[in-house]
Amino acid sequence: MMQRFSSLITILALAIASFALTSASPLPPPQAHEPTLLTIDELKAAANGSCPTQTSGELLACEDALPYINDAINKYKLVTRGQRAAYISTMLFESGHLRFNHNLVNPTQGTRSMLPQENLQRFVDANSDVQKIVATYPASKLVVDILIESRLDFQPGAWWTVSGPGCPDRAATLDGSSNNFLLWEIECIGGGIETLEQRTALFGLAYQSIH
Ligand SMILES: *[C@@H]1O[C@H](CO)[C@@H](O)[C@H](O)[C@H]1NC(C)=O
């Protein structure tokens, strides 16, 4: 009798313990340091229905770009929706919706990488894994072309968005508001005053399109 009573107590204690455990630890909240990745529908919506439908020449279908975009978002920890929208919309602006590898005016600037040559070099200098890949190319080769050929051209823009000079503080405030986007654009990207209206419109659409 004593034996049965004590095992009943044990079972009750275990039941209470496990109840306490479940009630004390609800589902963990979404981790603030794990970025939410894009779905293909979100990318297409952010691109305003202007995604190239096939990959050919410099054109990249959104389906083919998506894994690189998500890798970059994950690697450089674009943890807020505002940061992801700023990165995606700026890249869509610079690349003409994924249509060009090189900037039409300045061909040493990559479009998906968003940055002119000296800033692409800063990206390389700040990332030892990329440096190792770049070191396997001849010194005469342009950084922009190395990044495109090694399919690293989606990464510099994501890195710069949150880690470039003048960017972290502004990136921390990106929250969907046009004003905060404009401050980030001017102080971190500096894409030119005449482009601000279009960039802000693209940002607003990207922010609405993703989560
Ligand atoms: C999206 O496309 C529509 C129709 O072409 C256009 O009117 C609108 O301005 C575009 N939106 C953005 C943010 O580019």
The ligand as an ORCA input file, in Angstrom:
! r2SCAN-3c Opt
* xyz 0 1
  C       3.956     49.645    -60.096
  O       3.415     49.530    -61.395
  C       2.322     50.386    -61.635
  C       1.751     50.030    -62.999
  O       2.742     50.033    -63.994
  C       2.790     51.836    -61.544
  O       1.714     52.711    -61.762
  C       3.365     52.056    -60.151
  O       3.911     53.359    -60.073
  C       4.452     51.057    -59.856
  N       4.866     51.183    -58.440
  C       6.126     51.381    -58.098
  C       6.376     51.489    -56.649
  O       7.052     51.424    -58.904
*
